[in-house]
Amino acid sequence: MTPRFTETELPSNRVAYWCALRHVPGLILSWVLFATYIGIGAMAHDLNFSLGWAVASTLIIWASPAQVVLLSTLGAGASPLQAAIAVSLSGVRLLPMVVSVLPVMRQRDTRLRELVLPAHFTAVTFWVESQRILPSLPRARRIAFANGLGTGLCLGASLATGIGYLLAVHLPALLASGVLFLAPITFLLTISRNSQRFTEWLAIVLGLVFAPLAARLNTGVDLLIGGVAAGTIAYAVQRVRRGV
């Protein structure tokens, strides 16, 4: 159920921020994210990275697939430049999410620097919850609420990274791999639950079809290729159905 707040219930940005922080522990996605980052921490330990480095990568990169790319490329002996390029290509998939969620927050007098932190926090979990909650909030409180939501998710993930790192000695490799797989499955189910229009469902189905086909190309950006193809076709179908 989507929480709803009125201007009276959120009288200031500070209240909106702390309200979002309190909201985070009650989200199923928060706990899925927590489990996922336990796997990230265990992976960092197994590849001989330091605890501080692992936690810093969570805070700075803030996207588990990109962190897997970073850890695996550096762990395999790639140069920092090669790893940076790979992580950047992985992060391109988040650009459409940033473009879609920031207009929901901004007002006419919103300054660009106020959107820097929400843009950094925009990963799949944050995007899914923002799309669900922000439209029901007073517009003046959306940025503060988004910052609180992102802060709560990021701090929880950082804590999980540390826990996973410290538990890595006792965490079976199969379990560590399994918790990493929890996130994409949960995101798929959540997005499916929130989808209402035919074109949204079409994009999901086409994405599931194109992803394994794109993976056979062995380009390293198969998710990007499959996602762009599925989204473009769904958008074209929507335009045709509207007669444009």
N, C-alpha and C positions, 0 to 999 in steps of 0.2 A: 504494500500500500504506500502511495506517495505521500510523504509528509507535507503539510501545508502550513504556512506561517503568514500572518498578517503584519502590516506595518506596526501595529501596536505590540505584537509579540516580538518583533525585531526592531526596537526603537533606535538602535545604533549599530554601527559596523562592528564594534567590539562584541556586542551581544550575538550578532549573526555569526561571527567567527567562532566564538566558544560554543554556540549551538551546533555548528557543523562539526566541531571536534567531538562533542558528545554523541553526535549521530553516527560517527564512524564505527565504533565497536559493535553497533547493532546490525551492521551490514554483513550479509553472507559473503559478498565479494571481498570484504576486508579480511575475512578468515581464509578465504581461498588465496588471496594475495600473500597472507602471512605464511601459509604452507609453501607457496611457490618460492618465497625468498629464503625459506629454510634450505630448500634445494640449491639456491644460488650460493648461499654461504658454504654449504658442504662442497659444492663444486670448486669454489675459490680455495678452500683448504686443500682439496685433493690436488690442485694444480700449483700448490706452493705459493700462493699469494698471501700477504699479511692480512690480519684481521682489520686493521685500520684501512688498508687499501680496499678491501671488500666492501666495508660499510660506506666508504667515500664514493665508490662506484655506484652504489645504490642511490645515494643522495644526489649525485651529479648527473648520472645518466638517466635514472628513473624510468627504466623500461626493461623488464626482465629478458625479452628476446635479444635486445641490444647487448645486455650484460653477458648473456650466453655467448654471443658472437665475440665480444671482447675477450672473455676468459678463454674461449677455445682457440682463438687466433693467436693471442699472446702465449698461451700454454703450448701451442704447437711450434713456437719459435718465430712467429711473424714479427716484423718490425713494428714499432709504435705507429708509424705512418700508415702502414698497411691495415693495422687494426682500426685506426681512426677512420679510414676510408670505408671499411666494412661496416663499422658502427653507424656512420653517417648515412650510408645507403639503407641500412635497416631502419633508421629513424625517419626516412622519407614517408613511410606509411602513416606516420602520426600527423603529417601536415594537413590532410583533409579534416582530421578531428579538430585541430586547432582552429582552422578556418570556419568550421561549423559552430563551435562552442563560444568563441569570443564575442561574436555579434549578439549572443543571447545575454551577455553580461554588460556590455558597454552602453553608455548613454551619450548624449551629444557633447557633454562637457568632460567625458572620461579622457584622462591623459594617457599617453602611450605607455609610460612607465608603470602605470597601475595594472597593465595587462601582462607585464613580463612574467610575474610569478605564476598567474594562472596558465600562461602559455607553457611554462616549464612543467607544471604539474599535469598537463594534458597527456595522459596515457590512456589505455583502454578502460581501466577501472574508473578513473576519474571522469572520463568522457561519458561512459554509460550512466553513471550516477548524476552527472551534471545535466545531461539531456532529460533525465527523468524528473529531477527536483527543481532546477533553476527556473523553468518557466512558471512554476507556481509561486515563486517568491516575489516580493516587491523588488523592482528593478534596481533600486538604490542600494539594496543589500546583497546583490548577487555576487559581486566581486569578493566582498568580505567572506561570504559563505563559502565560495569556491576556494578561497585561500585556506580557510579552516578545514575544509574537506581534504584538500591536497596535503596540508600539513599532517593531518591525522593519518592518512594513508601512507605517506612517505616515512613518518616516524615509526609506524608499525612495521613497515617493510625493512627499515634499517635495523630495528630490534630483532626481527626474524633472521636477517642476514647474520647478525652476530651469534644468535642462538644456533643456527645451522652450522656456522663455522666451528663453534665450540663442541657441537655434538657430532661432528663429522667422523670422528673415530668410531663412534657407535652406530652411525647411520648407514644401513646397507645401501650399496650403489643403486640397486633396483628401486628402493623406496625413494631415494633422492631424485631419480629420473621420473618416477611416478608423480611426485608432487609438482615437478615442473610442468607436467602435462595437464594438471588440474586447471590451470589458468585458461588456456585456450578453449577447453571444453565448457567451462563455466561462462566465459564471455559469449560463446556461441549460443548457449541456452538463454542467457540474459537478453542478448540482442534479439533472439527469436521471440522471446516473451514480449518485448517492447514493440515489435514490428506489427503494424496494423494494415498498411497499404499493400496492394498487390506488388508494386515495384520493389518494395523493401524485401518481401519474401523472394521475389525473383532474383534480386542481387545476392541474397544468402545462398539460394540453391545453385546459382551459377558459380558463386565463389567456391562452393564445395566441389563442383565439377571441374573447374579450371585449375584449382590449386594443385592437385596431383599431376595434371597434365603439364603445368608450368614447371613443376619440380623435375620432370624428366628432361627439361632443357639444361639443367645443371648450371644455371646462371648465377646462383647465389642470391638472387632477388626474386625468387619464384612467387613469394607471397605478394610482392608488389605487382608483378605482372598479372597474376591471377585476379587480384583485387581490382586493378584498374580495368581489366577486360570485363569483369562481371559488372562493376559499377557503371561503366560506359554503356554497356548493352542495356542495363536496367533503366538508365537515364534516357536513352534513345527510345525505348519502349514507352516510357512515360510521356515523352514529347509527342509520339505518334498517337497515343491514346487521347491526348488533349487536343489533337488536331493541329499542332503547331509545326 
